[in-house]
Every structure is written in C-alpha cells, then in structure tokens.
Amino acid sequence: MGFATGLMADVYRSHAAPFDDRTLFAWHAMLMNGRRDIADVGRYRTHEDAMQVVSGALHAPRVHFEAPASDTVPM
C-alpha cells in the first residue's frame, strides 16, 4: 500500500476521532515517508528559520503564509 493510500485509509477510518498530536505526527510521517532532507518528520519543527508558503518567481516571491516561530509551538 502506498503512502497516499495508507494516509487516506487512515483518514477514512479515523475521521470521527478527536484530532491530536499523535494523529498529526503519524500523518506527517506517512506523507514524508522516505524523505531524508527534512529533519523534523513526525514531530513539531525545531529550526529557527521561518516556515512559509511561497509562490512566484525567485526574484519576486509572494509569501501567502508564515507559521508561528518554532519556539512558540507546543512540544
């Protein structure tokens, strides 16, 4: 079963259950399965860099969202 299939099956099975950190981290680990370039798979991020959702050209990026700083997110 592929990671997307496994994730969607888990979402379907647990859609009515309370959403908690454990579920979030499990889903994140399924999505990032095999990625070696991401340090914080299946847990809250810990780096100091801002996490942003960005689009556009490199010379004219558009920031759509910037997440709270890592040190303000509960562990």
PDB file of N, CA, C, O and CB in Angstrom:
ATOM      1  N   MET A   1       0.851  -1.170   0.000  1.00  0.00           N
ATOM      2  CA  MET A   1       0.000   0.000   0.000  1.00  0.00           C
ATOM      3  C   MET A   1       0.898   1.234   0.000  1.00  0.00           C
ATOM      4  O   MET A   1       1.804   1.337   0.826  1.00  0.00           O
ATOM      5  CB  MET A   1      -0.969  -0.003   1.224  1.00  0.00           C
ATOM      6  N   GLY A   2       0.658   2.166  -0.912  1.00  0.00           N
ATOM      7  CA  GLY A   2       1.440   3.389  -0.991  1.00  0.00           C
ATOM      8  C   GLY A   2       1.132   4.331   0.154  1.00  0.00           C
ATOM      9  O   GLY A   2       0.122   4.184   0.842  1.00  0.00           O
ATOM     10  N   PHE A   3       2.022   5.313   0.355  1.00  0.00           N
ATOM     11  CA  PHE A   3       1.831   6.228   1.483  1.00  0.00           C
ATOM     12  C   PHE A   3       0.534   7.005   1.353  1.00  0.00           C
ATOM     13  O   PHE A   3      -0.156   7.209   2.352  1.00  0.00           O
ATOM     14  CB  PHE A   3       3.004   7.195   1.590  1.00  0.00           C
ATOM     15  N   ALA A   4       0.181   7.447   0.147  1.00  0.00           N
ATOM     16  CA  ALA A   4      -1.058   8.224  -0.022  1.00  0.00           C
ATOM     17  C   ALA A   4      -2.271   7.350   0.260  1.00  0.00           C
ATOM     18  O   ALA A   4      -3.232   7.803   0.882  1.00  0.00           O
ATOM     19  CB  ALA A   4      -1.149   8.814  -1.451  1.00  0.00           C
ATOM     20  N   THR A   5      -2.233   6.119  -0.186  1.00  0.00           N
ATOM     21  CA  THR A   5      -3.337   5.199   0.062  1.00  0.00           C
ATOM     22  C   THR A   5      -3.455   4.915   1.553  1.00  0.00           C
ATOM     23  O   THR A   5      -4.560   4.898   2.095  1.00  0.00           O
ATOM     24  CB  THR A   5      -3.142   3.889  -0.722  1.00  0.00           C
ATOM     25  N   GLY A   6      -2.332   4.693   2.215  1.00  0.00           N
ATOM     26  CA  GLY A   6      -2.337   4.443   3.652  1.00  0.00           C
ATOM     27  C   GLY A   6      -2.845   5.641   4.441  1.00  0.00           C
ATOM     28  O   GLY A   6      -3.595   5.485   5.406  1.00  0.00           O
ATOM     29  N   LEU A   7      -2.437   6.832   4.030  1.00  0.00           N
ATOM     30  CA  LEU A   7      -2.886   8.042   4.701  1.00  0.00           C
ATOM     31  C   LEU A   7      -4.383   8.224   4.515  1.00  0.00           C
ATOM     32  O   LEU A   7      -5.095   8.486   5.484  1.00  0.00           O
ATOM     33  CB  LEU A   7      -2.129   9.265   4.176  1.00  0.00           C
ATOM     34  N   MET A   8      -4.868   8.091   3.302  1.00  0.00           N
ATOM     35  CA  MET A   8      -6.291   8.282   3.039  1.00  0.00           C
ATOM     36  C   MET A   8      -7.120   7.212   3.748  1.00  0.00           C
ATOM     37  O   MET A   8      -8.214   7.501   4.231  1.00  0.00           O
ATOM     38  CB  MET A   8      -6.566   8.253   1.527  1.00  0.00           C
ATOM     39  N   ALA A   9      -6.613   5.989   3.816  1.00  0.00           N
ATOM     40  CA  ALA A   9      -7.323   4.932   4.542  1.00  0.00           C
ATOM     41  C   ALA A   9      -7.410   5.286   6.028  1.00  0.00           C
ATOM     42  O   ALA A   9      -8.447   5.077   6.658  1.00  0.00           O
ATOM     43  CB  ALA A   9      -6.614   3.562   4.351  1.00  0.00           C
ATOM     44  N   ASP A  10      -6.322   5.822   6.586  1.00  0.00           N
ATOM     45  CA  ASP A  10      -6.330   6.209   7.990  1.00  0.00           C
ATOM     46  C   ASP A  10      -7.276   7.387   8.233  1.00  0.00           C
ATOM     47  O   ASP A  10      -7.983   7.413   9.240  1.00  0.00           O
ATOM     48  CB  ASP A  10      -4.913   6.564   8.447  1.00  0.00           C
ATOM     49  N   VAL A  11      -7.292   8.344   7.334  1.00  0.00           N
ATOM     50  CA  VAL A  11      -8.220   9.478   7.447  1.00  0.00           C
ATOM     51  C   VAL A  11      -9.656   8.959   7.428  1.00  0.00           C
ATOM     52  O   VAL A  11     -10.482   9.390   8.232  1.00  0.00           O
ATOM     53  CB  VAL A  11      -7.992  10.507   6.290  1.00  0.00           C
ATOM     54  N   TYR A  12      -9.953   8.040   6.518  1.00  0.00           N
ATOM     55  CA  TYR A  12     -11.308   7.491   6.414  1.00  0.00           C
ATOM     56  C   TYR A  12     -11.702   6.739   7.685  1.00  0.00           C
ATOM     57  O   TYR A  12     -12.817   6.884   8.185  1.00  0.00           O
ATOM     58  CB  TYR A  12     -11.411   6.558   5.200  1.00  0.00           C
ATOM     59  N   ARG A  13     -10.766   5.932   8.200  1.00  0.00           N
ATOM     60  CA  ARG A  13     -11.056   5.135   9.396  1.00  0.00           C
ATOM     61  C   ARG A  13     -11.202   5.989  10.656  1.00  0.00           C
ATOM     62  O   ARG A  13     -11.974   5.650  11.553  1.00  0.00           O
ATOM     63  CB  ARG A  13      -9.961   4.110   9.606  1.00  0.00           C
ATOM     64  N   SER A  14     -10.462   7.091  10.722  1.00  0.00           N
ATOM     65  CA  SER A  14     -10.416   7.837  11.979  1.00  0.00           C
ATOM     66  C   SER A  14     -11.016   9.242  11.883  1.00  0.00           C
ATOM     67  O   SER A  14     -10.743  10.086  12.736  1.00  0.00           O
ATOM     68  CB  SER A  14      -8.997   7.939  12.447  1.00  0.00           C
ATOM     69  N   HIS A  15     -11.813   9.496  10.876  1.00  0.00           N
ATOM     70  CA  HIS A  15     -12.323  10.852  10.661  1.00  0.00           C
ATOM     71  C   HIS A  15     -13.159  11.391  11.832  1.00  0.00           C
ATOM     72  O   HIS A  15     -13.216  12.603  12.041  1.00  0.00           O
ATOM     73  CB  HIS A  15     -13.153  10.878   9.407  1.00  0.00           C
ATOM     74  N   ALA A  16     -13.794  10.514  12.581  1.00  0.00           N
ATOM     75  CA  ALA A  16     -14.650  10.960  13.687  1.00  0.00           C
ATOM     76  C   ALA A  16     -13.904  11.039  15.019  1.00  0.00           C
ATOM     77  O   ALA A  16     -14.437  11.553  16.002  1.00  0.00           O
ATOM     78  CB  ALA A  16     -15.836  10.025  13.830  1.00  0.00           C
ATOM     79  N   ALA A  17     -12.679  10.533  15.049  1.00  0.00           N
ATOM     80  CA  ALA A  17     -11.897  10.545  16.290  1.00  0.00           C
ATOM     81  C   ALA A  17     -11.358  11.947  16.555  1.00  0.00           C
ATOM     82  O   ALA A  17     -11.157  12.722  15.620  1.00  0.00           O
ATOM     83  CB  ALA A  17     -10.733   9.524  16.215  1.00  0.00           C
ATOM     84  N   PRO A  18     -11.123  12.277  17.818  1.00  0.00           N
ATOM     85  CA  PRO A  18     -10.513  13.579  18.121  1.00  0.00           C
ATOM     86  C   PRO A  18      -9.147  13.692  17.440  1.00  0.00           C
ATOM     87  O   PRO A  18      -8.390  12.724  17.375  1.00  0.00           O
ATOM     88  CB  PRO A  18     -10.368  13.774  19.659  1.00  0.00           C
ATOM     89  N   PHE A  19      -8.853  14.870  16.942  1.00  0.00           N
ATOM     90  CA  PHE A  19      -7.577  15.105  16.255  1.00  0.00           C
ATOM     91  C   PHE A  19      -6.555  15.546  17.290  1.00  0.00           C
ATOM     92  O   PHE A  19      -6.781  16.514  18.017  1.00  0.00           O
ATOM     93  CB  PHE A  19      -7.722  16.179  15.115  1.00  0.00           C
ATOM     94  N   ASP A  20      -5.434  14.841  17.360  1.00  0.00           N
ATOM     95  CA  ASP A  20      -4.424  15.161  18.357  1.00  0.00           C
ATOM     96  C   ASP A  20      -3.036  15.135  17.725  1.00  0.00           C
ATOM     97  O   ASP A  20      -2.884  14.831  16.542  1.00  0.00           O
ATOM     98  CB  ASP A  20      -4.498  14.180  19.538  1.00  0.00           C
ATOM     99  N   ASP A  21      -2.024  15.460  18.534  1.00  0.00           N
ATOM    100  CA  ASP A  21      -0.644  15.482  18.046  1.00  0.00           C
ATOM    101  C   ASP A  21      -0.222  14.139  17.473  1.00  0.00           C
ATOM    102  O   ASP A  21       0.443  14.078  16.439  1.00  0.00           O
ATOM    103  CB  ASP A  21       0.300  15.881  19.163  1.00  0.00           C
ATOM    104  N   ARG A  22      -0.609  13.072  18.144  1.00  0.00           N
ATOM    105  CA  ARG A  22      -0.215  11.728  17.703  1.00  0.00           C
ATOM    106  C   ARG A  22      -0.702  11.455  16.281  1.00  0.00           C
ATOM    107  O   ARG A  22       0.041  10.929  15.452  1.00  0.00           O
ATOM    108  CB  ARG A  22      -0.770  10.661  18.665  1.00  0.00           C
ATOM    109  N   THR A  23      -1.961  11.818  16.007  1.00  0.00           N
ATOM    110  CA  THR A  23      -2.523  11.618  14.667  1.00  0.00           C
ATOM    111  C   THR A  23      -1.802  12.506  13.654  1.00  0.00           C
ATOM    112  O   THR A  23      -1.424  12.042  12.578  1.00  0.00           O
ATOM    113  CB  THR A  23      -4.043  11.918  14.660  1.00  0.00           C
ATOM    114  N   LEU A  24      -1.613  13.773  13.994  1.00  0.00           N
ATOM    115  CA  LEU A  24      -0.915  14.702  13.111  1.00  0.00           C
ATOM    116  C   LEU A  24       0.467  14.181  12.748  1.00  0.00           C
ATOM    117  O   LEU A  24       0.846  14.182  11.577  1.00  0.00           O
ATOM    118  CB  LEU A  24      -0.801  16.076  13.766  1.00  0.00           C
ATOM    119  N   PHE A  25       1.222  13.734  13.749  1.00  0.00           N
ATOM    120  CA  PHE A  25       2.583  13.262  13.512  1.00  0.00           C
ATOM    121  C   PHE A  25       2.597  11.983  12.680  1.00  0.00           C
ATOM    122  O   PHE A  25       3.478  11.803  11.839  1.00  0.00           O
ATOM    123  CB  PHE A  25       3.298  13.028  14.839  1.00  0.00           C
ATOM    124  N   ALA A  26       1.633  11.096  12.904  1.00  0.00           N
ATOM    125  CA  ALA A  26       1.551   9.864  12.111  1.00  0.00           C
ATOM    126  C   ALA A  26       1.268  10.194  10.651  1.00  0.00           C
ATOM    127  O   ALA A  26       1.885   9.624   9.751  1.00  0.00           O
ATOM    128  CB  ALA A  26       0.457   8.924  12.669  1.00  0.00           C
ATOM    129  N   TRP A  27       0.340  11.108  10.418  1.00  0.00           N
ATOM    130  CA  TRP A  27       0.024  11.505   9.035  1.00  0.00           C
ATOM    131  C   TRP A  27       1.223  12.180   8.377  1.00  0.00           C
ATOM    132  O   TRP A  27       1.515  11.931   7.208  1.00  0.00           O
ATOM    133  CB  TRP A  27      -1.196  12.454   9.007  1.00  0.00           C
ATOM    134  N   HIS A  28       1.912  13.027   9.120  1.00  0.00           N
ATOM    135  CA  HIS A  28       3.089  13.697   8.574  1.00  0.00           C
ATOM    136  C   HIS A  28       4.165  12.681   8.213  1.00  0.00           C
ATOM    137  O   HIS A  28       4.795  12.789   7.161  1.00  0.00           O
ATOM    138  CB  HIS A  28       3.640  14.722   9.575  1.00  0.00           C
ATOM    139  N   ALA A  29       4.374  11.701   9.075  1.00  0.00           N
ATOM    140  CA  ALA A  29       5.368  10.664   8.791  1.00  0.00           C
ATOM    141  C   ALA A  29       4.988   9.880   7.532  1.00  0.00           C
ATOM    142  O   ALA A  29       5.859   9.519   6.740  1.00  0.00           O
ATOM    143  CB  ALA A  29       5.507   9.707   9.994  1.00  0.00           C
ATOM    144  N   MET A  30       3.678   9.612   7.346  1.00  0.00           N
ATOM    145  CA  MET A  30       3.237   8.919   6.131  1.00  0.00           C
ATOM    146  C   MET A  30       3.508   9.770   4.891  1.00  0.00           C
ATOM    147  O   MET A  30       3.974   9.251   3.876  1.00  0.00           O
ATOM    148  CB  MET A  30       1.736   8.575   6.219  1.00  0.00           C
ATOM    149  N   LEU A  31       3.225  11.058   4.963  1.00  0.00           N
ATOM    150  CA  LEU A  31       3.443  11.950   3.822  1.00  0.00           C
ATOM    151  C   LEU A  31       4.914  12.109   3.478  1.00  0.00           C
ATOM    152  O   LEU A  31       5.272  12.194   2.303  1.00  0.00           O
ATOM    153  CB  LEU A  31       2.845  13.305   4.105  1.00  0.00           C
ATOM    154  N   MET A  32       5.762  12.150   4.487  1.00  0.00           N
ATOM    155  CA  MET A  32       7.189  12.398   4.277  1.00  0.00           C
ATOM    156  C   MET A  32       8.002  11.115   4.198  1.00  0.00           C
ATOM    157  O   MET A  32       9.231  11.156   4.247  1.00  0.00           O
ATOM    158  CB  MET A  32       7.728  13.268   5.384  1.00  0.00           C
ATOM    159  N   ASN A  33       7.335   9.990   4.079  1.00  0.00           N
ATOM    160  CA  ASN A  33       7.992   8.688   4.045  1.00  0.00           C
ATOM    161  C   ASN A  33       9.149   8.674   3.042  1.00  0.00           C
ATOM    162  O   ASN A  33       8.967   8.928   1.851  1.00  0.00           O
ATOM    163  CB  ASN A  33       6.978   7.594   3.696  1.00  0.00           C
ATOM    164  N   GLY A  34      10.326   8.375   3.553  1.00  0.00           N
ATOM    165  CA  GLY A  34      11.499   8.269   2.697  1.00  0.00           C
ATOM    166  C   GLY A  34      12.267   9.563   2.510  1.00  0.00           C
ATOM    167  O   GLY A  34      13.372   9.539   1.968  1.00  0.00           O
ATOM    168  N   ARG A  35      11.722  10.688   2.938  1.00  0.00           N
ATOM    169  CA  ARG A  35      12.426  11.965   2.782  1.00  0.00           C
ATOM    170  C   ARG A  35      13.572  12.034   3.779  1.00  0.00           C
ATOM    171  O   ARG A  35      13.366  11.837   4.977  1.00  0.00           O
ATOM    172  CB  ARG A  35      11.458  13.166   2.980  1.00  0.00           C
ATOM    173  N   ARG A  36      14.760  12.307   3.303  1.00  0.00           N
ATOM    174  CA  ARG A  36      15.918  12.414   4.174  1.00  0.00           C
ATOM    175  C   ARG A  36      16.377  13.866   4.332  1.00  0.00           C
ATOM    176  O   ARG A  36      17.302  14.155   5.091  1.00  0.00           O
ATOM    177  CB  ARG A  36      17.056  11.562   3.632  1.00  0.00           C
ATOM    178  N   ASP A  37      15.724  14.768   3.611  1.00  0.00           N
ATOM    179  CA  ASP A  37      16.128  16.174   3.653  1.00  0.00           C
ATOM    180  C   ASP A  37      15.317  16.989   4.662  1.00  0.00           C
ATOM    181  O   ASP A  37      15.524  18.196   4.792  1.00  0.00           O
ATOM    182  CB  ASP A  37      15.989  16.788   2.274  1.00  0.00           C
ATOM    183  N   ILE A  38      14.402  16.340   5.373  1.00  0.00           N
ATOM    184  CA  ILE A  38      13.575  17.019   6.363  1.00  0.00           C
ATOM    185  C   ILE A  38      13.913  16.441   7.725  1.00  0.00           C
ATOM    186  O   ILE A  38      13.744  15.246   7.965  1.00  0.00           O
ATOM    187  CB  ILE A  38      12.049  16.866   6.045  1.00  0.00           C
ATOM    188  N   ALA A  39      14.394  17.303   8.616  1.00  0.00           N
ATOM    189  CA  ALA A  39      14.865  16.836   9.922  1.00  0.00           C
ATOM    190  C   ALA A  39      13.729  16.468  10.858  1.00  0.00           C
ATOM    191  O   ALA A  39      13.852  15.509  11.620  1.00  0.00           O
ATOM    192  CB  ALA A  39      15.722  17.890  10.568  1.00  0.00           C
ATOM    193  N   ASP A  40      12.635  17.197  10.823  1.00  0.00           N
ATOM    194  CA  ASP A  40      11.569  17.027  11.810  1.00  0.00           C
ATOM    195  C   ASP A  40      10.360  16.301  11.237  1.00  0.00           C
ATOM    196  O   ASP A  40       9.274  16.873  11.158  1.00  0.00           O
ATOM    197  CB  ASP A  40      11.142  18.374  12.350  1.00  0.00           C
ATOM    198  N   VAL A  41      10.537  15.061  10.840  1.00  0.00           N
ATOM    199  CA  VAL A  41       9.427  14.263  10.311  1.00  0.00           C
ATOM    200  C   VAL A  41       8.684  13.636  11.482  1.00  0.00           C
ATOM    201  O   VAL A  41       9.289  12.994  12.341  1.00  0.00           O
ATOM    202  CB  VAL A  41       9.937  13.161   9.318  1.00  0.00           C
ATOM    203  N   GLY A  42       7.377  13.826  11.511  1.00  0.00           N
ATOM    204  CA  GLY A  42       6.556  13.225  12.554  1.00  0.00           C
ATOM    205  C   GLY A  42       6.684  13.895  13.904  1.00  0.00           C
ATOM    206  O   GLY A  42       6.459  13.260  14.934  1.00  0.00           O
ATOM    207  N   ARG A  43       7.040  15.158  13.917  1.00  0.00           N
ATOM    208  CA  ARG A  43       7.107  15.925  15.161  1.00  0.00           C
ATOM    209  C   ARG A  43       7.051  17.412  14.795  1.00  0.00           C
ATOM    210  O   ARG A  43       7.149  17.771  13.622  1.00  0.00           O
ATOM    211  CB  ARG A  43       8.416  15.584  15.984  1.00  0.00           C
ATOM    212  N   TYR A  44       6.894  18.264  15.797  1.00  0.00           N
ATOM    213  CA  TYR A  44       6.908  19.697  15.532  1.00  0.00           C
ATOM    214  C   TYR A  44       8.303  20.125  15.107  1.00  0.00           C
ATOM    215  O   TYR A  44       9.299  19.566  15.566  1.00  0.00           O
ATOM    216  CB  TYR A  44       6.451  20.491  16.772  1.00  0.00           C
ATOM    217  N   ARG A  45       8.369  21.106  14.240  1.00  0.00           N
ATOM    218  CA  ARG A  45       9.662  21.600  13.769  1.00  0.00           C
ATOM    219  C   ARG A  45      10.398  22.302  14.901  1.00  0.00           C
ATOM    220  O   ARG A  45       9.787  22.836  15.826  1.00  0.00           O
ATOM    221  CB  ARG A  45       9.481  22.556  12.572  1.00  0.00           C
ATOM    222  N   THR A  46      11.711  22.288  14.808  1.00  0.00           N
ATOM    223  CA  THR A  46      12.531  22.863  15.864  1.00  0.00           C
ATOM    224  C   THR A  46      13.527  23.890  15.344  1.00  0.00           C
ATOM    225  O   THR A  46      14.231  24.509  16.142  1.00  0.00           O
ATOM    226  CB  THR A  46      13.265  21.773  16.586  1.00  0.00           C
ATOM    227  N   HIS A  47      13.608  24.091  14.041  1.00  0.00           N
ATOM    228  CA  HIS A  47      14.590  25.016  13.483  1.00  0.00           C
ATOM    229  C   HIS A  47      14.165  26.468  13.678  1.00  0.00           C
ATOM    230  O   HIS A  47      12.994  26.757  13.922  1.00  0.00           O
ATOM    231  CB  HIS A  47      14.801  24.729  12.001  1.00  0.00           C
ATOM    232  N   GLU A  48      15.123  27.366  13.567  1.00  0.00           N
ATOM    233  CA  GLU A  48      14.849  28.780  13.786  1.00  0.00           C
ATOM    234  C   GLU A  48      14.303  29.484  12.553  1.00  0.00           C
ATOM    235  O   GLU A  48      13.703  30.552  12.669  1.00  0.00           O
ATOM    236  CB  GLU A  48      16.095  29.470  14.241  1.00  0.00           C
ATOM    237  N   ASP A  49      14.502  28.902  11.371  1.00  0.00           N
ATOM    238  CA  ASP A  49      14.039  29.532  10.136  1.00  0.00           C
ATOM    239  C   ASP A  49      12.517  29.590  10.101  1.00  0.00           C
ATOM    240  O   ASP A  49      11.836  28.698  10.607  1.00  0.00           O
ATOM    241  CB  ASP A  49      14.570  28.772   8.911  1.00  0.00           C
ATOM    242  N   ALA A  50      12.000  30.644   9.499  1.00  0.00           N
ATOM    243  CA  ALA A  50      10.551  30.778   9.341  1.00  0.00           C
ATOM    244  C   ALA A  50      10.052  29.735   8.350  1.00  0.00           C
ATOM    245  O   ALA A  50      10.708  29.466   7.343  1.00  0.00           O
ATOM    246  CB  ALA A  50      10.171  32.208   8.868  1.00  0.00           C
ATOM    247  N   MET A  51       8.896  29.152   8.634  1.00  0.00           N
ATOM    248  CA  MET A  51       8.248  28.237   7.701  1.00  0.00           C
ATOM    249  C   MET A  51       7.222  29.069   6.945  1.00  0.00           C
ATOM    250  O   MET A  51       6.325  29.665   7.540  1.00  0.00           O
ATOM    251  CB  MET A  51       7.580  26.997   8.442  1.00  0.00           C
ATOM    252  N   GLN A  52       7.369  29.100   5.611  1.00  0.00           N
ATOM    253  CA  GLN A  52       6.496  29.927   4.792  1.00  0.00           C
ATOM    254  C   GLN A  52       5.913  29.134   3.639  1.00  0.00           C
ATOM    255  O   GLN A  52       6.511  28.174   3.154  1.00  0.00           O
ATOM    256  CB  GLN A  52       7.250  31.133   4.266  1.00  0.00           C
ATOM    257  N   VAL A  53       4.736  29.556   3.212  1.00  0.00           N
ATOM    258  CA  VAL A  53       4.141  29.072   1.968  1.00  0.00           C
ATOM    259  C   VAL A  53       4.358  30.209   0.976  1.00  0.00           C
ATOM    260  O   VAL A  53       3.840  31.313   1.150  1.00  0.00           O
ATOM    261  CB  VAL A  53       2.582  28.684   2.130  1.00  0.00           C
ATOM    262  N   VAL A  54       5.142  29.916  -0.078  1.00  0.00           N
ATOM    263  CA  VAL A  54       5.585  30.954  -1.014  1.00  0.00           C
ATOM    264  C   VAL A  54       5.290  30.512  -2.439  1.00  0.00           C
ATOM    265  O   VAL A  54       5.386  29.330  -2.769  1.00  0.00           O
ATOM    266  CB  VAL A  54       7.100  31.253  -0.839  1.00  0.00           C
ATOM    267  N   SER A  55       4.927  31.483  -3.284  1.00  0.00           N
ATOM    268  CA  SER A  55       4.780  31.205  -4.713  1.00  0.00           C
ATOM    269  C   SER A  55       5.438  32.339  -5.485  1.00  0.00           C
ATOM    270  O   SER A  55       5.868  33.339  -4.909  1.00  0.00           O
ATOM    271  CB  SER A  55       3.273  31.047  -5.117  1.00  0.00           C
ATOM    272  N   GLY A  56       5.505  32.167  -6.778  1.00  0.00           N
ATOM    273  CA  GLY A  56       6.062  33.209  -7.636  1.00  0.00           C
ATOM    274  C   GLY A  56       7.503  32.945  -8.010  1.00  0.00           C
ATOM    275  O   GLY A  56       8.101  31.942  -7.620  1.00  0.00           O
ATOM    276  N   ALA A  57       8.041  33.874  -8.776  1.00  0.00           N
ATOM    277  CA  ALA A  57       9.419  33.770  -9.248  1.00  0.00           C
ATOM    278  C   ALA A  57      10.399  34.010  -8.100  1.00  0.00           C
ATOM    279  O   ALA A  57      10.068  34.668  -7.113  1.00  0.00           O
ATOM    280  CB  ALA A  57       9.674  34.774 -10.390  1.00  0.00           C
ATOM    281  N   LEU A  58      11.607  33.469  -8.243  1.00  0.00           N
ATOM    282  CA  LEU A  58      12.619  33.635  -7.205  1.00  0.00           C
ATOM    283  C   LEU A  58      12.939  35.106  -6.944  1.00  0.00           C
ATOM    284  O   LEU A  58      13.231  35.489  -5.811  1.00  0.00           O
ATOM    285  CB  LEU A  58      13.884  32.894  -7.594  1.00  0.00           C
ATOM    286  N   HIS A  59      12.885  35.922  -7.987  1.00  0.00           N
ATOM    287  CA  HIS A  59      13.208  37.339  -7.822  1.00  0.00           C
ATOM    288  C   HIS A  59      12.023  38.160  -7.288  1.00  0.00           C
ATOM    289  O   HIS A  59      12.191  39.321  -6.914  1.00  0.00           O
ATOM    290  CB  HIS A  59      13.670  37.914  -9.148  1.00  0.00           C
ATOM    291  N   ALA A  60      10.833  37.557  -7.254  1.00  0.00           N
ATOM    292  CA  ALA A  60       9.642  38.266  -6.764  1.00  0.00           C
ATOM    293  C   ALA A  60       8.711  37.297  -6.031  1.00  0.00           C
ATOM    294  O   ALA A  60       7.576  37.085  -6.457  1.00  0.00           O
ATOM    295  CB  ALA A  60       8.889  38.951  -7.938  1.00  0.00           C
ATOM    296  N   PRO A  61       9.188  36.713  -4.935  1.00  0.00           N
ATOM    297  CA  PRO A  61       8.349  35.735  -4.233  1.00  0.00           C
ATOM    298  C   PRO A  61       7.148  36.399  -3.553  1.00  0.00           C
ATOM    299  O   PRO A  61       7.207  37.555  -3.133  1.00  0.00           O
ATOM    300  CB  PRO A  61       9.182  34.979  -3.191  1.00  0.00           C
ATOM    301  N   ARG A  62       6.076  35.642  -3.460  1.00  0.00           N
ATOM    302  CA  ARG A  62       4.889  36.112  -2.743  1.00  0.00           C
ATOM    303  C   ARG A  62       4.657  35.174  -1.561  1.00  0.00           C
ATOM    304  O   ARG A  62       4.422  33.980  -1.748  1.00  0.00           O
ATOM    305  CB  ARG A  62       3.625  36.165  -3.687  1.00  0.00           C
ATOM    306  N   VAL A  63       4.723  35.715  -0.346  1.00  0.00           N
ATOM    307  CA  VAL A  63       4.517  34.926   0.862  1.00  0.00           C
ATOM    308  C   VAL A  63       3.018  34.918   1.167  1.00  0.00           C
ATOM    309  O   VAL A  63       2.421  35.967   1.413  1.00  0.00           O
ATOM    310  CB  VAL A  63       5.344  35.500   2.072  1.00  0.00           C
ATOM    311  N   HIS A  64       2.419  33.730   1.150  1.00  0.00           N
ATOM    312  CA  HIS A  64       0.994  33.581   1.421  1.00  0.00           C
ATOM    313  C   HIS A  64       0.721  33.339   2.902  1.00  0.00           C
ATOM    314  O   HIS A  64      -0.338  33.697   3.418  1.00  0.00           O
ATOM    315  CB  HIS A  64       0.422  32.442   0.597  1.00  0.00           C
ATOM    316  N   PHE A  65       1.686  32.728   3.572  1.00  0.00           N
ATOM    317  CA  PHE A  65       1.501  32.363   4.985  1.00  0.00           C
ATOM    318  C   PHE A  65       2.861  32.207   5.624  1.00  0.00           C
ATOM    319  O   PHE A  65       3.783  31.669   5.012  1.00  0.00           O
ATOM    320  CB  PHE A  65       0.669  31.052   5.136  1.00  0.00           C
ATOM    321  N   GLU A  66       2.991  32.681   6.868  1.00  0.00           N
ATOM    322  CA  GLU A  66       4.184  32.406   7.656  1.00  0.00           C
ATOM    323  C   GLU A  66       3.730  31.826   8.980  1.00  0.00           C
ATOM    324  O   GLU A  66       2.930  32.428   9.696  1.00  0.00           O
ATOM    325  CB  GLU A  66       5.051  33.691   7.864  1.00  0.00           C
ATOM    326  N   ALA A  67       4.250  30.648   9.297  1.00  0.00           N
ATOM    327  CA  ALA A  67       3.867  29.947  10.516  1.00  0.00           C
ATOM    328  C   ALA A  67       4.484  30.617  11.738  1.00  0.00           C
ATOM    329  O   ALA A  67       5.481  31.331  11.630  1.00  0.00           O
ATOM    330  CB  ALA A  67       4.290  28.475  10.444  1.00  0.00           C
ATOM    331  N   PRO A  68       3.884  30.380  12.898  1.00  0.00           N
ATOM    332  CA  PRO A  68       4.487  30.892  14.131  1.00  0.00           C
ATOM    333  C   PRO A  68       5.909  30.348  14.300  1.00  0.00           C
ATOM    334  O   PRO A  68       6.230  29.276  13.788  1.00  0.00           O
ATOM    335  CB  PRO A  68       3.619  30.514  15.356  1.00  0.00           C
ATOM    336  N   ALA A  69       6.740  31.075  15.003  1.00  0.00           N
ATOM    337  CA  ALA A  69       8.111  30.634  15.258  1.00  0.00           C
ATOM    338  C   ALA A  69       8.099  29.278  15.977  1.00  0.00           C
ATOM    339  O   ALA A  69       7.207  28.998  16.778  1.00  0.00           O
ATOM    340  CB  ALA A  69       8.881  31.693  16.101  1.00  0.00           C
ATOM    341  N   SER A  70       9.086  28.457  15.683  1.00  0.00           N
ATOM    342  CA  SER A  70       9.155  27.112  16.264  1.00  0.00           C
ATOM    343  C   SER A  70       9.116  27.123  17.789  1.00  0.00           C
ATOM    344  O   SER A  70       8.504  26.252  18.407  1.00  0.00           O
ATOM    345  CB  SER A  70      10.415  26.417  15.799  1.00  0.00           C
ATOM    346  N   ASP A  71       9.773  28.115  18.390  1.00  0.00           N
ATOM    347  CA  ASP A  71       9.834  28.132  19.864  1.00  0.00           C
ATOM    348  C   ASP A  71       8.516  28.537  20.520  1.00  0.00           C
ATOM    349  O   ASP A  71       8.404  28.487  21.745  1.00  0.00           O
ATOM    350  CB  ASP A  71      10.921  29.078  20.319  1.00  0.00           C
ATOM    351  N   THR A  72       7.511  28.938  19.726  1.00  0.00           N
ATOM    352  CA  THR A  72       6.211  29.267  20.293  1.00  0.00           C
ATOM    353  C   THR A  72       5.187  28.150  20.131  1.00  0.00           C
ATOM    354  O   THR A  72       4.067  28.244  20.633  1.00  0.00           O
ATOM    355  CB  THR A  72       5.690  30.519  19.660  1.00  0.00           C
ATOM    356  N   VAL A  73       5.583  27.084  19.419  1.00  0.00           N
ATOM    357  CA  VAL A  73       4.692  25.948  19.182  1.00  0.00           C
ATOM    358  C   VAL A  73       4.874  24.942  20.318  1.00  0.00           C
ATOM    359  O   VAL A  73       6.011  24.632  20.675  1.00  0.00           O
ATOM    360  CB  VAL A  73       4.980  25.282  17.790  1.00  0.00           C
ATOM    361  N   PRO A  74       3.789  24.425  20.898  1.00  0.00           N
ATOM    362  CA  PRO A  74       3.939  23.464  21.990  1.00  0.00           C
ATOM    363  C   PRO A  74       4.685  22.210  21.546  1.00  0.00           C
ATOM    364  O   PRO A  74       4.590  21.793  20.392  1.00  0.00           O
ATOM    365  CB  PRO A  74       2.574  23.083  22.544  1.00  0.00           C
ATOM    366  N   MET A  75       5.410  21.632  22.456  1.00  0.00           N
ATOM    367  CA  MET A  75       6.191  20.420  22.145  1.00  0.00           C
ATOM    368  C   MET A  75       5.495  19.196  22.629  1.00  0.00           C
ATOM    369  O   MET A  75       6.003  18.088  22.455  1.00  0.00           O
ATOM    370  CB  MET A  75       7.573  20.488  22.756  1.00  0.00           C
TER     371      MET A  75
END
